[in-house]
Amino acid sequence: MSDPAASGRTTLRDGFAVLGVAIRREPWIFTVSTLGSLLFGALTVADAWVLGWATDHVVLPAFHKGTTTTGALLAVLALFLGVAILRAVGIVARRLGAGVMQYRMQAAYRREVTAQYLRLPMSWHQQHPAGQLLSNANSDVEAAWAPIAPLPMAVGTLAMVAIAVVQMLLVDLPMAAVGLMVFPLVTAATLTYQRFSSPLFTRIQALRAELSEVAHESFDGAMVVKTLGREAEETERFAEKAQQLRDLGIRVGRIRAIFDPLLEAIPGFGVLAVLGVGVWRIRNGQADPGDLVTIAYLLTIVAFPIRSIGWLLGEFPRSVVGFRRVHRVLDEHVDTTYGDVRLPVTDGAARLDVDGLQHSYVAGQRLLEDLSFVIEPGRTVAIVGETASGKSTLTTLLTRLVDPVGGRVLLDRTDLRDLARGELARHVALVPQTAFMFDDTVRGNVTLGEDVPDEDVWAALRTAQADGFVAALPHGLDSRLGERGTTLSGGQRQRLSLARALVRRPRLLILDDATSAVDPEVEARILAAMRTSRDAGSAPSTLVLIAYRKATIGLADEVLFLADGRIADRGSHADLLARNPAYARLVNAYEEVPT
């Protein structure tokens, strides 16, 4: 069993380590905000000196004499006004600096997390739920840097505490000793709070990710949920996680409800103790009334720094948990390595070599085994196989979304792993079966932000047989498609996805059943247009089809029949139909209609 006290000390140490990261990354902003806090602290303590001076030199003499002078009143007013103005300057610098520092750190870490997501291979993403990734980039980052808001105040008020303590000791040692007893009590209260709250915050951040994942799945699967009448079950699934999160939040709130009032009360009890001791010392002639006023006021203003330090330390459990969760992503080293080879810039066709390719998702269960074939430049090759034979996995290997367990994929006789970063995307494009559309215009979905002339966009749309319905949209290329392209049919989304690839003029184009939602007649026109553009000398020149329909397969120059993780046969569609019963049975099964 872990020691709760040790856990509290670890949280305290790790919390300060997290703040150290922020200070090293934003030293100038931290310095400005801390100087502002120091100015505020010093001038707040100066208020006590002004109050004590005014008590001894203006207020008490006025009571004794029954009168005072205009000069004395103006002096007191000038002192209080000057202190107030300078203190206001310190507050502005402190709060502005703290806010800028906090939001800069949150923005920087969100960018780093997102960049890391883009660097990590698809194999890593397949092992981590989308809801967890959203939570890492949002709520975890926010929690990690929550202590920055009270940080400059806490640092500045430490100086205020130091100045106040020294002044209290100089004014009256016994009263100061009584007042300073509040500090060990506050420290004990803070460590106790961290001991009980740290495990709860750990679970809360994990539940936030789980809740995001449930919501994400429900949104993505809205059609399934509604068509199968599972709204109540999905609501219950979400409600269960939400209630767990609520219950933990309430438990933290109860602990905080004890901690915060206690933090407020401890300095108050200290003031009462000082007043009791001070009155006794004044009666015995051992102290002046001004001394008691000064120390009591100093202890009152020290209560605020104590609370600000408590706020800072109170944020540590959530901050440490969020920081750890974020760095579990940032510290991942499952990175895709790149070489420095750049292929010549050419419009010619690409050659594809697959040499001894092996891949598996589960140890000991090979999906692809010793797969080897060559596709010469300019050829159209169809890959045919049963469901779960590894066809889609092969497309991810050909485009290096994942690296194979063994073997090589070569483009123009160059291993994909030797290509420089971004080089493969200049020559190869993949069009998946599921066409993803962004909540953007038609132009934005086709170009994805690249500077492409509209005439090239229209040319790609014509090849993909999408120019007709795009021209009919209210604003043409400027028409917005809605989230995930909800305003379009499945076939229209697939054709736009194809145009997105064609506009980049890839030398190798891979279609993973990318026209499954398109009418056979339209599909034939698309493939014919692509072959025509290829014959005219423009990219793409080499075409790999993951195909099911006879009409699609028949357009290929060659067919590779995939079975048991290997190329079981290859040849023209007609030859395979004639000589390979397994191939004939498979492709004919897609055309058969039960009677």
DAMO-V139191 format. One record per backbone hydrogen bond with DSSP energy under -0.5 kcal/mol. NH is the residue of the N-H (numbers start at 1). CO is the residue of the C=O. If there is no record, write none. Layout:
NH;CO  NH;CO
This chain:
4;2  7;3  8;4  9;5  10;6  11;7  12;8  13;9  14;10  15;11  16;12  17;13  18;14  19;15  20;16  21;17  22;18  23;19  24;20  25;21  26;22  30;26  31;27  32;28  33;29  34;30  35;31  36;32  37;33  38;34  39;35  40;36  41;37  42;38  43;39  44;40  45;41  46;42  47;43  48;44  48;45  49;45  50;46  51;47  52;48  53;49  54;50  55;51  56;52  57;53  58;54  59;54  60;55  62;58  63;59  64;60  65;61  66;62  73;69  74;70  75;71  76;72  77;73  78;74  79;75  80;76  81;77  82;78  83;79  84;80  85;81  86;82  87;83  88;84  89;85  90;86  91;87  92;88  93;89  94;90  95;91  96;92  97;93  98;94  99;95  100;96  101;97  102;98  103;99  104;100  105;101  106;102  107;103  108;104  109;105  110;106  111;107  112;108  113;109  114;110  115;111  116;112  117;113  118;114  119;115  120;116  121;334  122;401  124;121  125;121  126;122  127;124  128;125  133;129  134;130  135;131  136;132  137;133  138;134  140;135  141;136  142;138  143;139  144;140  145;141  146;143  148;145  149;146  151;147  151;148  152;148  154;150  155;151  156;152  157;153  158;154  159;155  160;156  161;157  162;158  163;159  164;160  165;161  166;162  167;163  168;164  169;165  170;166  171;167  172;168  176;172  177;173  178;174  179;175  180;176  181;178  182;179  183;180  184;180  185;181  186;182  187;183  188;184  189;185  190;186  191;187  192;188  193;189  194;190  195;191  196;192  197;193  198;194  201;197  202;198  203;199  204;200  205;201  206;202  207;203  208;204  209;205  210;206  211;207  212;208  213;209  214;210  215;211  216;212  217;213  218;214  219;215  220;216  221;217  222;219  225;221  226;222  227;223  228;224  229;226  230;225  234;230  235;231  236;232  237;233  238;234  239;235  240;236  241;237  242;238  243;239  244;240  245;241  246;242  247;243  248;244  249;245  250;246  251;247  252;248  253;249  254;250  255;251  256;252  257;253  258;254  258;255  259;255  260;256  261;257  262;258  263;259  264;260  265;261  266;262  267;263  268;264  269;265  270;266  271;267  272;268  273;269  274;270  275;271  276;272  277;273  278;274  279;275  280;276  281;277  282;278  283;279  284;280  285;282  286;281  287;281  291;288  292;288  293;289  294;290  295;291  296;292  297;293  298;294  299;295  300;296  301;297  302;298  303;299  304;300  304;301  305;301  306;302  307;303  308;304  309;305  310;306  311;307  312;308  313;309  314;310  315;311  315;312  316;312  316;313  319;315  320;316  321;317  322;318  323;319  324;320  325;321  326;322  327;323  328;324  329;325  329;326  330;326  331;327  332;329  335;333  336;119  337;335  339;419  341;418  346;344  350;507  352;375  353;410  354;373  355;353  355;408  356;354  357;371  358;406  359;368  361;365  362;365  365;362  366;364  367;359  368;359  369;565  371;357  372;370  373;354  375;352  376;374  379;376  381;379  381;543  382;558  383;545  384;382  384;560  386;562  389;386  394;390  395;391  396;392  397;393  398;394  399;395  400;397  401;396  402;396  405;358  406;358  408;355  410;353  411;414  412;351  412;410  414;411  416;409  418;415  419;416  420;341  423;420  424;420  426;422  426;423  427;423  427;424  428;424  429;508  431;510  432;430  435;433  436;434  440;438  442;479  443;477  445;441  446;442  447;443  448;444  450;447  452;450  456;453  457;453  458;454  459;455  460;456  461;457  462;458  463;459  464;460  465;462  466;461  467;461  470;466  471;467  472;468  473;470  476;473  478;475  479;476  481;440  484;437  485;482  486;483  487;481  488;485  493;489  494;490  495;491  496;492  497;493  498;494  499;495  500;496  501;497  502;498  503;499  504;501  505;502  506;501  507;427  508;427  509;542  510;429  511;509  511;544  512;431  512;510  513;511  513;546  516;513  518;515  523;519  524;520  525;521  526;522  527;523  528;524  529;525  530;526  531;527  532;528  533;529  534;530  535;531  536;532  537;534  538;533  540;506  541;507  542;507  543;379  544;509  545;381  546;511  547;383  547;545  553;549  554;550  555;551  555;552  556;553  557;380  558;380  559;571  560;382  561;559  561;569  562;384  562;560  563;566  566;563  568;561  568;566  569;561  571;559  576;572  577;573  578;574  579;575  580;576  581;579  584;580  585;581  586;582  587;583  588;584  589;585  590;586  591;587  591;588  592;588
